[in-house]
Amino acid sequence: MTIESDPSYPAHWEADVVLRDGGTARIRPITTEDAGRLVSFYEQVSDESKYYRFFAPYPRLSDRDVHRFTHHDYVDRVGLAATIGEEFIGTVRYDRIGPDGRPASAPADEAEVAFLVQDAHQGRGVASALLEHIGAVARERGIRRFAAEVLPANTKMIKVFTDVGYQQKRSFEDGSVHLTLDLEPTAESLAVQRAREQRAEARSVQRLLAPGSVAVVGVSRSGAGVGAAALRNLRDSGFHGHLYAVNEAVTRDLLDGVRAYRTVGAIDAPVDLAVIAVPADRVPDAVAACGEHGVQGLVVLSAGYGDSGPAGLARQRELLRQVRSYGMRLIGPNAYGVINTAPEVELNASLTPAPMPVRGRTGLFTQSGAIGIALLSALLRRGEGLSSFVSAGNRADVSGNDILQYWYEDDATDVALLYLETLGNPRKFTRLARRTAAVKPVVVAKGGRHTPAGHVVPGTRLSEDTVSALLRQAGVIRVDTVTELVDVGLLLASQPLPAGPRIAILGNSESLGVLTYDACLTQGLRPLPPLDLTTAASPEDFRTALAAALASDDCDAVIVTAIPWVSEHALADDLADALREAVAEAPGKPVAVVHVELAELVQALSATRAPDAETPDRPAAGSPWTPAAPAATATADPDRIPSYPAAERAVKAVAEAVRYGQWRRALADAGQVPEYEDIDEAGAATQLTGLLADVDGGAVLTLSDWDARELLARYGIRVLPTLPAPSPDAAVRAAGILGYPVALKTTAPHLRHRADLGGVRLDITNEAELRRSYEELTDALGKPAELQPVIQAMVPRGVDTVVRSVIDPAAGAVLSFGLAGVASELLGDTAHRLVPATDRDAAALIRSIRAAPLLFGWRGSDPVDTPALEEVLLRLSRLVDDHPEVIGVSLEPVVAVEGTSVLSATVRVAHPPARGDLGPRTLPSY
């Protein structure tokens, strides 16, 4: 069904979802064309499930039933189906009812709801996903409550309703359980929804990273090419599952020692993961074969998609549609692959040749294969191991958000490193990153400021500074380069978090100590005077000094500096052992080493542990490959100490750890969104409905000053009134009404908020002064009709600030704060937070701009009323969070002194999108 065939068809209700077991399904409205699918679906449902649905034996659907269940008006009667391919696996419908329980139309706001899920798919979370989506549809259509009748024995369905988190009433009537659900989202329902989202998406990634069997599609008989390389890497790295090679022209049972088949369908066993390495024009056939065989996930190494222009981008969209139609997840296309070093898996489904990286506690995600190669190489050189690695290429499906969901609950991952070229959904990313960062560090290097070829993401109007601010708000450690990504990751993976910014510095070079001291000051740390051990210092001297520093209560971290001795090679191992001994004596503080031309010391400090067992030999020619024995991979040394070839790099890593530790201690608790008793949410909703009644769907309405003041006042934000002054006499009358002293201001768009252009006259105390100012203004800047002058009462002098909120298409509502004036605008001195903002967010927002000292008594001035400023921010946050129709608000200036005075406000509104941030779980569809 399409919009063209039925203009009433709500295409925006279509969505792909991840189910509880990690598979995917598509949810869409049921149409008149679905009669055959509905009958087939019903025939596959057990008699017991039919009885639970209809409260009586109901072996088959009548023609009347089929007509009723496939014909909807999408307002008072709606049906949704969960599908895999063309097959229904579950359905849900609602019928609007009146107080008497009979069919009704608006304004009736209650509906009866009922589900039916195919028995083979029960337990996968299908009903829960359908309930989320039918609830969102109902709210969109003005329905506020669901009513359901469930037989007491149908405990699974009762649990679906009771676990959803909505406010509900439950009673027992006439032999059935009567449930009434209030569809207004609550904190509990949102928490339930996000917990389900996390479990499902984490499970979908886990199925990709820990498959029981892998097929490589596109393995050449000659042993050359990408497919053959991927097969060798899987085999030689010791994968513990079953491995198959697929080549449509194969003429023998084995390819490179691995059992070979012409197609995936010919494999006489389940396949969990398929690695596809065939030309782009042959990928659809390979995907279809995988889907028909029940493959759970794909890694598509093939290029020629979004990375190759518009035609390739169309192929990429069709690839994603095809993959999801079979309920699979996709890494790629144009991917580099995935690695999982878990001893029971040892998966290297990537183009990284064996041996694969050592086992460690760091997870790595990249969008770029080239950057992935560089990061893997850098980590290997410096002795860092990996728990898992994903290089997603064009990331048409699986993205950094999915990997964060997996790492959040992965006990094998202590540090998350991500190289991102785009943030497809910044709001979701920051939400997931905040939750993950509360338990383990998340370090992000963000690439270019443009969207690379192949990465189709929602456009964002956010500047890089704003993106950085949103990441910092979530506790993300944002670094600028891949080198810093490795540097910071090494420290966090091997060292405890520092308790504060006090840094002890010791070493055998006074000059290197001074450089380190200066670098600490640059990073905002509090270094202690460097301790010079002199160039004659022995490893024992280093051990003694480091142990003393670690035992001292005067420092929170230690940086050791070292330059070569004459006999460098002989002492490198001794120095590494000495430093380890000191750390072992007094653990609990991080240690970093700065070295100059001491490559052997780097190796000694980061040495990996040998494997526990020999890696199985490669099979002899003609012998079948068999799964490897477990626990054969080398592991990173848990006692390693990170080392750096420059003081600035070591200090940068320590400083990021200090700031992250402070965030964990102070801000991991996000604070509270305050409740204000004087907010008139219902009145604001009614006003917005009236204002938008005659506005077209895609149009934006800028409210009049009167309407803007009225709307803001409903949320406790009082805007100082202005009176128009189209002539000198009108200005005098307005001043008489407001009372002197007054201000004369232009409101023309090109002069608004531009006091530097002379469009404002302040502290006018009488009529003569007002007439003179009016004449000067019009002589200098233009006629009154062009200037649109107004009169406003004066307020006490204070600090002029700007409070704004805008809706970004990718990030959602963003709250901003800065000082008024061209200097702040020119320097970009504005801070940002996501909406809804908490009390902690508002306090941090005010204090995070560089000009913040002006608010706190700089150079002897009186400090302003910052709690009042915070309240303005929080009230505006509530307004835009409660009402998605409000797409932009600018309060400029907000004068802060004792209390605040809002002198001007601009409000833009539009019809909201059908699904907001509180909508049901969906996979992005680019």
N, C-alpha and C positions, 0 to 999 in steps of 0.2 A: 504494500500500500504506500502511495506517495501523496504528497500535498497536491500534485497535479491531478491525481485521480479522485481525491476527496479533499477539498479545501479545508474541511473541518478537522482533518487528521492532525493530531498534535505531535509533530515529529520531534519536538524538543523533549518529549517524554521518553524517547528511546535512549538506552544507556547500556554500556557493558559493565558488568560487576564481577568482582572476585568472590568466589564462594568460600565456605569455611575450609574446604580441603585444598584450596589453592587453585582449583580450576576456575574457568570463567563461564559466564552465561550472558545472554543478551536479554534485557527486559524491554518490551515494546507494547504498545496498545494492540489489543485484539481487533481485527477488522472483519468485514464481511467475506473476505477472501480466505479466511482461516477455517472454514467449516470442516474440510477434510482433515486438517491437522488436529482440530479439536476432537473429532470422532476417534481418530487414531490414538490420540493421547488418552482418551477416556477408556478405550479398550485395554490399555496397558496398566490401568489402575486396578488394584485389588478390590475384591468385593468388600473387604473390611473398610478400606479407605472410602469407598463409595458410600457405605452405610454411615460412616462418621460425617460425611459431607451433607447427605440428604436425610439423615435420621430414619432411613428405611432402606430395604433392599432396592437397588436401582441399577439393574444390570446394564442398561444401555440408555443413551440419550435419544429422545424422540426428535422428530424434525422440528417441532415447536421449540424444544430445548435448545437445539443447535442454533436456530434462528435468534432466539432470545440472547444466547451467550455470545453471539458474534455481531450483533447489531447494537451499537451504542451511540449515544449523542455526545459523549465525551464531556458531559456537564453533570447531568443527574444520574447517568448510568455509565460506568466505566469498567472495562475489563483489561487487565494486563496479563501478558504471558512471559514466562521465563523460557528462553529457547536455547538450544545448542544445535547449530546448523538450522535445518528446517523443522526440527522436532520440538514440540512443546514438552517441557519437563515439569512445569507448574503453572497454575493460573490463580488469579485473584480478581475479584470484582467487588464494586460497591454499588448500591442503589440508594439514592437519597430518599429519606422517609420523613414524614411529618410526626407531630406529637402522638398521633394515633397509630403509628407504625405502618401506615399505608404509603405508597409511592407519592412523592411530592417534588416540588421544584423550589428554587430559591424564593424567599429568603430562608427556607428550612435549612438548618445547618447540621443535621445529623444524617448518617448513612449506615446501612447495614452492610457488613463486609463478610466475605467467605473465601476460603482458600481450598485448593486441591493440588497436591504434589504427587508426582509419579513415585511409586514405592521405591523404585531403584535409585531415586535421587533424594529420598528422605534422609535427614541427618547431615546434609551438605550445606544447610543454611539457606536453602532456596526460599522457604516461607518468610524467614526474617528479612531477606533482601526485598522480597515482594511487598512486605508490610511497610518498609521504609519508603518505597517508591509510591505505593498507592496512598500512603499518608501524605506525601508531598503533593501528589495530584489533587487529593481532596482539599488540602489547605488552599491550593491555587484556585479551586472552584468554590471557595467559600464555605466548605464543610469543616466544622470544628470538633465533631465527635464521631467516633465509630461505635456501633453496637454489634455484638456478635453473640450468637447462640451456639454453644459447644456441648456435646455430650460429655458427661463426667469421665467416661472411659477414654476419651480422646486427650490423654494427658500431654502428648507432644504438642498439639495445637494450643492447649491452654497455656503451656509453657512459652510458646511463641509470643502470646499476648502479654503474659505477666512479666516476661523478661525484657520487654522493649523499653521500659523506663518512663513511659507516659503516666500521668496521673490517671487512675482508673477506679472504677467501682465494680464490685463483683457480688452477684447474688445467685441463689438457686431457685429456679422457677419452673414448674411443670416438667420436672425430670431433666432439665438441662441447666447448664451454667450460663448465666447472662452476664456478659462483660460490657462495660462502657468505658471507652478510652478517650481522654481529652487529647486532641492532636497538637496542642500547643507544645513546641519543643521545650524541654526542661533540661536543667544541668545533668540530671540523671540519664535522660534519653540520649543526650549528646555524648555523654561518657560511654554509654553502652554502644552507640553507633561507632565511635572511634576505636573502642576496644575491639569490636568485631572487625573493623577495617584493618587494624594492626595485625590481628591474628591471621586473617585471610591473606593479606599481602605478604606477610612474613612466610607463611606456609607456601605460597606460590613461588617465592624465591628459593626456599629450602628444597623444593622439588627440583629446581634447576641445578642447585649446587650439590645435591647429594642423591643423584640418580642411582638406581640399582642396575641400570643397563643403558648403554649409549650406542647409537648407530651413527656412523659418519657417512653422509650421503655425498658422493662425488669423489671417491677415491680412485685415482688413476691407476691403471695396471702397470705403468712404467715406474711408479713411485715418485713421480714429480708432481708439483702443484700443491695448492693450498690444502685440498682434502687429504692427500697422502701425508702431508706434514702434520695436520691435526691428528690423524690416526696414529702416527708414530709417537707423537707427544703423549697421547693418552696411554698408549701401550708402555712406553719406556718409563713413564713416571709412576707406574705401579698401580693403576686404577684397580679397585677391588671388586668392581661389578662386572657384568657381562659386556663384551665389546663386539660390535659387528661392523663390517665394511659393506658399503652399498655402491655398486657400479652396474648400470643397466647393460653393459656389454661384457660383464665378467664371464669367463669360461672355465674357471677352476674354483675349488672350494675355499681356497685361502688367498688373501691378499696381504702380503707382508706379515704372514703368520697369524692373521686374524680371519675368522670365518667370514666369507663373502657371499652376498646375495645380489640378485638383479634389482630387487625393489625392497622397500621396507616391508611391504605387505607379505613378502615371501619369508620373512623371519618368523620362525615357529615359536616365538616367545614374546612376552611383553617388552616394549621399548619405552623407557621413561624420558630420555632426552635424545634429540637428533641434532647433529651438527651438520649444517647444510653448506656445501661448498661447490655449487654448480653455477653456471652463468645465470644472470638475472632472468632471462626469458624461460629458463627451465625450473626456476624456483617454484612457481605455482603448482606444477605437477608433483614436485617433491613434497610440498606442504600438504597437498590433498592426500597423497599416499600416507604421510605421517598421521594426519587427522583420522583417516579411515582405520588405521591400525591402533589408534588409541594412545598415541604419543602424548606426553603431558606438556612438554616444552621444547622450544627450538632455540638454537644459537645459529643465526644466519651470518656466515662470514662473507657471503657474496656482496659485491659492490654493484653500482649501477642503479642506485635508487635516488633518494633525495640529494645525494652527493653529486648527481650528474645532470641536474637541470629540471625543468618543469615536467618533462615526460617521465623522468625517474621518480619525481615526487608523486606523480599519479600512481606509478607502480607501487611505491611505498605505502600509500594509503590503501590500495587494493590488497597488498600483502597483509597489512594489519587486519583488515576486515576479514580476510580469508582465515587467518590464524585464529582469531577470536571466534569465528563461526564454529570451530571445532573445540572450543573450550580450552585452548592452549595459551601459554604465555610466550613472549618472543624477546630474545636479546638480539639487538641489531635492527636492521641489517647493517652491513659494512662493519660488523663487530670484530674485535680482536680475540674475544673469547672469555672463558671463565676458568678460575682455579679454586680448588678447595683442598687445603693441606691437612684436613682432619685425618687422623691415622686410620680410621675405618673407611675412608673414602678415597683420598689421594687422587683427586680428579684434576687433570690438566687438559681441559677442552679448549685450548687456546693455541696460538701460534708461537708460544714460548717454548723453545726446545728443552728437552730433559737435560740435566735434572731440573725439576721445577723448584721454585723458591722454598727455603727452609720453613719449617712450621714455626709460627710465632703468634702474637696476640694482636696484630694489626690488620684491619680490613682496608682494602683499597678499591675505590671505584673511579673510573675515568670514562669520559666520553670519547676521548681521542686514543686511537691505537698507538700512535707515535709517542704521545705523552706517557701512555701506559708502559711502553717498552723502556723509556727513559727512567720512569719511577721504579720499575722492577729492578733495573740495573743498578740504580743508586742505592736502593735498599739492600740489595744483595752485597754490593761492595762494602757496605758499612755494617754488615752483620745482622740486619733486621729481618725477622721472619714475618710471614703473612698467615693470617687465618683464612682469608678468602680474597679473591680478586675478581672484579667484573669490569670488562671494557665493553661498553654498550653501543659503540658506534653511533649510528643515527638515532638511537634510543626511541624508536617508533612506539615501543610499548614499555618494557621495564626501564625504570629511570632511577636516579639517585634517591627519590622518595621511597621506592620499593625496597631498595637496599638498606636504607635507614631503618625501615620497619623490621627487616630481618636482623640487622646488627643489634637493635635495641634489646632483643631477647636472646641473642647468641652469646652463650657463656664463653665461647672460644675467642671472642673479639673484645679487646679492652680499649682500643683506640680506632676511630673511624677517620680515614683520610679520603677526601673526595677532590678530584679535579673536574670542575664543571665549566662548560663553555656557555651554557644557558641555564636559567632557572625557569623551567616551564610553568611552575605554579609556586611562586615565592611564598604565598600565604601558607600553603600546605607544608612546604619545605621548612619554613621557620617554625611551624607548629611541631612537626616531627623532630626537628633538630633540637628545639628547646627541651622536649621530653627526653630525647636521647642524651643530650649534654648534661642533664641532671644526674646521669649515672655513669657516663663515660665521655671522654673528650671527642668533639667533632671538629676536625680541621678541614678548611675548604680553601682551595686556590681556585679562583674564578678566572677563566680565560678572557678572550677578546670581548670588546664592547659591542660587537656585532653578532648576528646569528649566523653560525657556520652553515654551509650547504648541508642539506639533509636534516637539519634540526628544525622541525616545524612546531613552533610553540606559540602560545597566545602572546600577542604583542604587549609590551609593557612600556609605560611612559616614565618609569622610575629611573632616576639618575643612578650612576654607580655609587655615589655617596649615600643615597637613600638605601640602596640594596645592602651596602655595608652596614648601615645603621640597623636595618632590620635583622641582619645576621647576628650582629653583636647583641641585640635585644634577646635573641634566642640562645645566647651563650656560645655561639659558633666562633671558633678561632679563625678569623679571616686572614689569609696570608696573600702576598702579591705574586709569588713565583713558585715554581715546582721545587726549586732548591729549598725555599723556606718550608714548603710542605713536608719535605723529607726531614729537614732539621728539627722542626717542631715535633713531628711524629716520633722521631727517634727518642727525644727526651721524654715525651709523655708515655711512650710504650715501656720504658725501662726504669723510670724514676718516679718517686712519690711526688705529689703536688706540694709546692712550697706553701708554708703557712703564712707568708707575708713577703714584703719586698726587700728585706735586708739581705744583702749579698756579701759573703766573705770571698776575698780574692787572695790566692796564694800561688807562688810559683818560683821558678829559678831565673826569671827575667824581669827586672824592674820596669823596663820600657813596655813589655807586653802587659804587665800588670796595670800600668797607667792607661794604656789603650783600652783595656777591659773596664777600668774604672770610669773612663769618659763615656764608653758605650752604655754603661749602666745608667748614668745620669741622663743620657739622651733618651733612653727608654722609660724614664720615670721611675727607676728603681732607686733604692737607698744603699749604695755600696759602702762597705767599711774600707778604711785605708788598706791598700794592698800589702800583703806580707811577702817580702822579698827573701827567698831562701838562698839567694846567690847562685851563681852558675856552678858552684862546687857542691851543691846539694845532691845527696844520694837518694836512692829510692826510699831508704829508711827515714830520711828527713822529710820527704813528701808524706809518708805514711803517718808520722808523728804529727805533722802540722795539720793534715786533713782530719785526723781523728780528733784533734783538739778543737778544730772549727766546728765539726759536726756535733761535738758534745756541748758546745757553748750555747747559752740561751740568747746570745746577741745576734745570731744570724738565722736566716730561714733557708738559704741555699748556698752552695759553694761552687765557685768556678776556679778550676786548677789550670794554670798556664805552664807550658813546658816548651823549652827550646832544646836543640840537640846537644848531647855531650860529644866529646871526641870519639868515644866508643859507643856510638848510638845503637848498633845492632845488638851488642851484648846486654844493654840495660833496658831495652824496650819491654821485654817480658817481665823483668824484675820490677819495673815501675808500675806496670799494669797490675801485677800481683799485689804490690804495696798499696795501691789505691783501693783495690778490692778489699783487702784486709781492713783498711781503715773504715770503709763503708760498712763492712760486716760488724765492726765493733760498735758503731753508732748509727744504725739505720734510721730512716724516717725523714731525711732531708735529701733533696735532689743534688746531684753532683754532675757537672759538665766539665769537659777538658778542652782547653784551647791549646793546640800544638802548632809548631812551625817546622815543617819538613820532617815529620816523624811518622812516616807511613807504617813502619813496623809497630809503633805504639797503637795506631788506629786498629790494625789487625789484631793485636793482642787484647785490646779492650773489648773488641766485638766478636771474638772467636765464637763460632757455632759449635754445638755439641755434635759428635759423630752419631750416625744412625745406630739404633739399637740392634739392627740385624742387617745382613747383606741384602741389597736389592736384587730381586730375582734376575738371573741372566736372561738376555734376549733369546727367544726360542730359536731353535735351529730351523733352517729352511725346510718348509714342508710340514713343520709341527704346529699344531694349533696353539694360539695364545690362551693362557689361563689366568684368572685373577691372581693378583699378588697377595702375599702374606701381609698382614697389617703391621703397622708401627715400624716402617723401614726408613722414614724420612728424617733427615737431620732437623734439629730444632735450634732456635735462637737461644743463646746463653741467657738465663734469667738474671745473671749477675753482671751483665755487660754495662759499661759506662759510655754514654755517647761522647764523641769527640768531634771537634770542629777545626777547620784550618784557618779560621779568622775569628778574632774576638767578637766582632759585630754579629756574626752568625750565632755564636753560642749565647750571647747576651739576648739577642732577639728571641731565641727559643725559650730561654729562662723567663724572659719578660712575659711572653705569651702564656706560659704556665702559671706565672704569678697572677695575671689578670683573670685567667680562667678559674684559678682557685678562689679568687675573691668573688667571682660571679657565683660559683658553686655555693659558697658560704652565705652570700648576702642575697642573691637574686634567684636562686633556684626555686624559691617560693615566689610565685608570680605576683602575689598580693591579691587584693580584692577589688572587684568592680563595685563601687559604692552604690547604695540605694538612696535616692532622694525622694522624700515624701511629697514634695511640691511638684514633681514632674507629672504633666498631663499627657500621658502617652496616647490615650484614646482620643483626646481632643486634637492632638497633632495628626493622628491617622485620619480623622474625619476631615480636617483642613486640607491635608495633602490629596485626599480623594477628590474633594471639590476642586482644588486648583488644577488637577490633571484630567478632569472630566472631559475637556475639549481639546486636549493635547494629543497629537498623533503618537503612535507607538514608539517611533524612533526619535522624536523631537525632544529637545532640552528647553526647559522654561526657566528663565531667570526671574526670580520673584521681585515684585515691587518692594520698595523700602518698607511699606506698611505691612505687607504680607510676611516679609522676612522677619521684621520685628515681632510680629504676632507669633510666628512659628517658634522662634528662639525663646520668646518669653514663656512658652509652654514648658520649656526645659530649664527655666530659671536663669536664662541669659538675657539680661536687660540691655538693650541697645539704646543709647542716648538719642532722643528724637531730633530730627531736623525739620526745618520749615523752608519751603521753596522761596527763593528771592529773585524772581524774574526781572525786577526793577528796583531802583534805590528805595522807592516808597514801600514796596513789598518787603524789602529787607528791614526797613525801620519798623514796620508793623510786626514782623516776625520777632525782632529783638524785643519789642514791647511785650509780646506774649511770653517769651522765654525768660526775659530779664537779663540786664547787663551784669557782668561782661559777657560778650559773645564772641564766636568765631565766625568768619566769613570764609566759605570754602567752595571751590569748584568741584563739580561731580562729573564733568565730561570724562569719558573713558580714557582719553589720552593724557589727562591731567590728574586723574584720581590717584590718591596716595603719593603724589609727587610734590611734596612741599619744597623740594629743591628747585622746582621750576617757578616758584612764586605763586602757586595757586591757593595759598592759605594765608589768612590774616587773623592773628590771635589777639586776645586781650583787648577787644574793642569795648570802651567803657561808656560811650555816649553816642548820640545821634550824629553829631557833626563828624566825629571820627569814623563812624560807620559809612556815611556818605562819601567821605574822602577816600576811604579804603576801597569802596565799591568802584569809584571812578578810576582809581589807580589800577585796579584789577582788570577792568574791562579795557582800558587804554593799552595795557601791556599785553593781554592775552587774547582778546577778541570780544565779540558781542555776547550779551547775556544768553541769547538763545544757543550759542555754541558752548558757553562755559557751564551752563546749568548751575548757577550758584545757589547755595543754601546757607541758612543761619543755624547755628547750634550753640547751646549754652557752653560756657567754659567749664572745665573740670580742673582740679588741682594738678599742678605739674608733677610728673613722675617719669617713669621709663616707658617709652612706647614699644610695645611688642606686637607680634603678629601670630595669630592662632588660625590654623587652617586644617581642613580635612578634605581629601579628594578620594574618588573611587578610581583605582587603577584596574585596568581590565584583567590583569593577572594576579595582582597582590590583594585586591579588595580594598577596603577602606583604610587609609593611612592618615594618621594624625601628625601634624607638624607644628613646630614652635621655633620662633626666632625673634630677634629684635627688629623693629621697623627701621627702614632707612636703606639707602642705596648701598652703603658700605657692607652691611650684612648680606644683602642680596648679591652684591658683586663677589664677595668672598665665599658665598655658599654656606654661611654660618647658620644652618638650619638643622634641627634635630627631628627625628621621625620615630613613630611607634605605630604598630598595627592596632586597629580597633577590633575588639573593645579594649581600651586601656585600663589598667588597674591603678590603684593609688601609688604603687611603687613605680609604675611606668611614668605617671605624670610627674612625680618628684624627680625621677632620673632625666626626663625630657627637658625640664627647665635647667637642670644643672649640667647638661652635656654639651651645650653650645659654648664656643670659645669666649663669647662675650658675657657669659654668666656672671662674672664678678660685678658687673654693673648693677645686678639685681641684689647684691648682698653687701652693699656699702663700700664700694670701691673708692679709694682716695678720700675717705671720710664722708662720703654721701650717705644719706639715710637708706637703709635697706628697705626694699619694697615688701609688700604683703604676698610672699610666695604661696602660702596656702590658698589665698584667694585666686591666684593664677592657676594653681593646680585644679581648683574646683571648676574654673571655666573650661579647662581642658577635659576634665572628666564628664562634665555635663554635655559638651559637644560630642564627645565619644559616644555617650549614651544615645544622643539624638540620631547620629548616623548609623549606629548599630541597630537601633530599634526600627528605623525606617529606611529601607534600601532605596526608597524613592529619592532620598536626599543624596545627590551625587557630588556635591561640592559646596563647601562653606568657607568663606574667608572673613575673619574678624580682624579688621585693620583700621586704625590701631586699637589695641587694648592697652589702656594706660594703667600701669601698675604703680600704686603708691600705698595708701591705706585703703585696702579694698581694690577693686578694679573698675574701670569705666570703659565700656565698649562703645567706640565712637562711630563705627561704620561696619556694616555687614552686607555681604553678598551671598545669596543662597541660590543654588541651581538644583532643579529637581527634574525627574524624568520617570517614566514608568519603569518599575524594577524588572530585572530579569526574572524569568519564570522560576528559576531555581537559585536560591541564595547559598551563602556559606553554610547554613544549617540544613541544607538539602540532603538527600540520600547519597549513599556511597556510589560513586561512579568512577570508572577508569577514564582518563582523558582521551578525547577523540580529536586528533589534530587534522 
